[in-house]
Amino acid sequence: MNRANIIFLVIGGLVVIAGVLAYELYQDRKQPQGVQILVGPNGVSVEGK
């Protein structure tokens, strides 16, 4: 492989890693959909999302 191919391979790998990290960050910040059931000291509460 020549030098240009190695550079493109490294850049492509970095783009894939950045995409995966961005997707993980999006999933962490996304609000869950549906019903959330909370059990705490005040009893049971149900929240619709």
N, C-alpha and C positions, 0 to 999 in steps of 0.2 A: 504494500500500500504506500502511496506517496503522501507527502506532507498535507496536501489539501484535503484528502480523504479523511485523515486523522482529525484535522480541525473540524470538518463537518460532522464527524462522529461525536466529538466532544460537545460541540454546540447542540446537536440533536439530543444528546443525553441530558444536558442542562435544561433544555426546553421541556423534556418529558418530566424531569424532576420538579421543575417549577409548576407545571400543570397539575401534578399529583398533589403537591403541597397546597396549591390554591384550592383544589377540590376539597381537600381535607378541612381547610379553614372554612370554606363555605358550609360544609356539613356540620361543623361545630357550632356555627352561628345561626343556622337555620332553626326556626321555631318548629317544634313538633306539631303535627296535625292530628286532629281527633280529640279524644277525651283524655284528660289527665286526672287521676285519682290520687289525692294527697291524704295521708294518714298522719295526724300530728297530735299535739297535746289538747287541741280544741275539738278533736273528733275527726270525722271523715268529711272531706270536701271534694266536690267534683267540678272541674272546670272544662268547658267546651272551648276548643281552639278553632 
